[in-house]
Amino acid sequence: MKKIEAIIRPEKLQDVISELREVGITGFTVIQAQGRGQQKNSTGVYRGHTYSINLHPKLKMEIVVSDSFVKPAIDAIIKAAQTGEMGDGKIFVYPVQEAYNIRTGKIDETIDELK
């Protein structure tokens, strides 16, 4: 099992969800985030005062899948989230040793059923 964390632009969320569904992935968590990478600062105006925006709004998607779904999931995220400009985001992949179902208290085998 692997955990995929994808930092994406908020406006790309629905496209990413659609692409993930196409490859058979329906379970994920989405968290609002702010961050900074290579994307440049921008400025905003509030009540006549100009201010610098150095943290950009992003979404973090967390997906746990069986090993056979890692490549299709990554390809789907890139296909849907890529604009070709700075600030498109990043994808991180981590190993997952175990997953437990809170309702039953047992090891969750449903992640491997995606195969």
TAVENJO-V186458 format. One record per residue. RES is the residue in one letter. PHI is phi in whole degrees, 0 to 359 (none if undefined). PSI is psi in radians with two decimals (none if undefined). Layout:
res->RES phi->PHI psi->PSI
res->RES phi->PHI psi->PSI
This chain:
res->M phi->none psi->2.59
res->K phi->225 psi->2.60
res->K phi->254 psi->2.21
res->I phi->253 psi->2.17
res->E phi->249 psi->2.18
res->A phi->237 psi->2.18
res->I phi->262 psi->2.06
res->I phi->229 psi->2.91
res->R phi->289 psi->2.43
res->P phi->303 psi->-0.63
res->E phi->288 psi->-0.17
res->K phi->264 psi->-0.03
res->L phi->303 psi->-0.89
res->Q phi->297 psi->-0.63
res->D phi->295 psi->-0.74
res->V phi->295 psi->-0.76
res->I phi->301 psi->-0.77
res->S phi->299 psi->-0.77
res->E phi->293 psi->-0.68
res->L phi->296 psi->-0.71
res->R phi->298 psi->-0.63
res->E phi->300 psi->-0.56
res->V phi->262 psi->0.14
res->G phi->91 psi->0.29
res->I phi->254 psi->2.09
res->T phi->240 psi->-0.24
res->G phi->257 psi->2.25
res->F phi->194 psi->2.91
res->T phi->238 psi->2.46
res->V phi->238 psi->2.28
res->I phi->232 psi->2.33
res->Q phi->288 psi->2.43
res->A phi->216 psi->2.88
res->Q phi->230 psi->2.51
res->G phi->199 psi->3.14
res->R phi->213 psi->2.31
res->G phi->227 psi->-2.16
res->Q phi->273 psi->-0.18
res->Q phi->299 psi->2.37
res->K phi->285 psi->2.77
res->N phi->296 psi->2.66
res->S phi->232 psi->2.99
res->T phi->240 psi->2.67
res->G phi->228 psi->2.91
res->V phi->233 psi->2.22
res->Y phi->227 psi->2.07
res->R phi->51 psi->0.75
res->G phi->83 psi->-0.04
res->H phi->254 psi->2.33
res->T phi->272 psi->2.39
res->Y phi->222 psi->2.74
res->S phi->266 psi->2.36
res->I phi->254 psi->1.89
res->N phi->249 psi->-0.06
res->L phi->244 psi->2.26
res->H phi->255 psi->2.48
res->P phi->292 psi->2.33
res->K phi->220 psi->2.98
res->L phi->238 psi->2.48
res->K phi->248 psi->2.11
res->M phi->259 psi->2.36
res->E phi->240 psi->2.21
res->I phi->226 psi->2.28
res->V phi->248 psi->2.16
res->V phi->223 psi->2.83
res->S phi->291 psi->2.79
res->D phi->304 psi->-0.59
res->S phi->290 psi->-0.27
res->F phi->261 psi->-0.03
res->V phi->297 psi->-0.94
res->K phi->298 psi->-0.82
res->P phi->300 psi->-0.64
res->A phi->294 psi->-0.79
res->I phi->297 psi->-0.79
res->D phi->299 psi->-0.71
res->A phi->295 psi->-0.75
res->I phi->296 psi->-0.81
res->I phi->298 psi->-0.78
res->K phi->302 psi->-0.73
res->A phi->275 psi->-0.54
res->A phi->262 psi->-0.24
res->Q phi->282 psi->2.22
res->T phi->247 psi->-0.29
res->G phi->90 psi->0.06
res->E phi->247 psi->2.79
res->M phi->302 psi->2.48
res->G phi->98 psi->0.10
res->D phi->293 psi->-0.50
res->G phi->120 psi->-2.91
res->K phi->217 psi->2.77
res->I phi->233 psi->2.30
res->F phi->238 psi->2.49
res->V phi->235 psi->2.25
res->Y phi->234 psi->2.60
res->P phi->285 psi->2.56
res->V phi->239 psi->2.15
res->Q phi->281 psi->-0.78
res->E phi->210 psi->2.73
res->A phi->225 psi->2.39
res->Y phi->242 psi->2.48
res->N phi->273 psi->2.08
res->I phi->294 psi->-0.67
res->R phi->300 psi->-0.77
res->T phi->263 psi->-0.37
res->G phi->77 psi->0.14
res->K phi->255 psi->2.86
res->I phi->299 psi->2.34
res->D phi->274 psi->1.92
res->E phi->267 psi->-0.10
res->T phi->295 psi->-0.43
res->I phi->297 psi->-0.66
res->D phi->284 psi->-0.27
res->E phi->286 psi->-0.21
res->L phi->297 psi->-0.38
res->K phi->298 psi->none
